Amino acid sequence: MKVGLAIGGSLQDVAALARRAEAAGLESVWLAELDHSAFVQAAAAISATSRIGVGTGVALAFPRSPTITAMTAWDLDELSGDRFMLGLGPQVKRVMEARFSVRVERPAPQMREYVQALRAVWAANRGEAVVHQGEIYKITMPTFHGQPRPERRDTPILLAAVGPILSRTCGEVADGLLGHPLASPHYLREAVQPMISIGLERSGRPIGACPITAMAMVSLGDDEAAARRAARIQIAFYATTPSYKPILTMHGRGNLPRDLRRAFVNRDLDRMADLIDDELLDAIAIAGRPDEAPGRLRAWEGAAERVVLGVPWYALDQGRQREAIEAALEFGARVVATARGSRGC
């Protein structure tokens, strides 16, 4: 199983953390799009490294034209020497409308077509006579017809998915699925993998063409109670969103969002944390003391090809977020070193 790390902070932090992750032997680093552009962060990580994979986890698709995204992805892939992975997500409807002034009524069909449009742009840049004529996107001039670059690959596309429809869409068109930090190994096995398989069958693609990259929530520290509380609050924050209710339902907590939303509206962090019980916490997150954590990663074997270690961020100041990333990096380095030792490397 591949082990990656979600990193963030200032661009200087991103560069430094990417270098350290590469030196520690991690397989990849991943950049989210919250307050900073995922693509600019990816450029900083790529420029600071020479071997490690760099992915966006995730960049938002719909506020951007597919042509702009295709150009940016190819630039980053060239800059990295084919180390870049394009992780794309649809984001929830409320955020798309309130933050980006973009309306999306049918995210799964639009994402499917978005991926097809990306590949049409890349094919045109290689010299193929192609256009994209879809229901949503019509790209009749995908390139300025400069010097063809037939040697260039399609950048790997991973799509973020939680529910069955987008999971099936991933199987149909994507090179991988990016799981959500709220998604447990059990949920990935029982709910996501079967839908990927349906998508693969529908599109006539082989088994294994769309592996899962899981985003595991990791919250470690010598103060076990504080580390676990940070993970509880992050889970509680995510669980206020209706899109993630199926995950809670599978774990027997389908009624939890109602109480969580009330606590969230009242800004009652203590209540939000209290509503996430130990069983649910441990089903989703790796939280507690660093010396007790390594065995917990085994739960993800068979659920995902790659596990990206991500940390809580909601209600944490920048200093505590950096401490959390540092702890996750040290944890990932130990996991990689142990795996190498077991293989006799």
Secondary structure by P-SEA (a helix, b strand, c coil): cbbbbbbbccaaaaaaaaaaaaaacccbbbbbcccccaaaaaaaaaaacccbbbbccccccccccaaaaaaaaaaaaaaacccbbbbbbbccaaaaaaccccccccaaaaaaaaaaaaaaaaaaaacccccccccccccccccccccccccccccbbbbbbccaaaaaaaaacccbbbbcccccaaaaacccaaaaaaaaaaacccccccccccbbbbbbccaaaaaaaaaaaaaaaaaccccaaaaaaaacccaaaaaaaaaaaaccaaaaaaaccaaaaaaccccccccccccccccccccccbbbbbbbcccccaaaaaaaaaaaaaaaaaaaaaaaaaacc
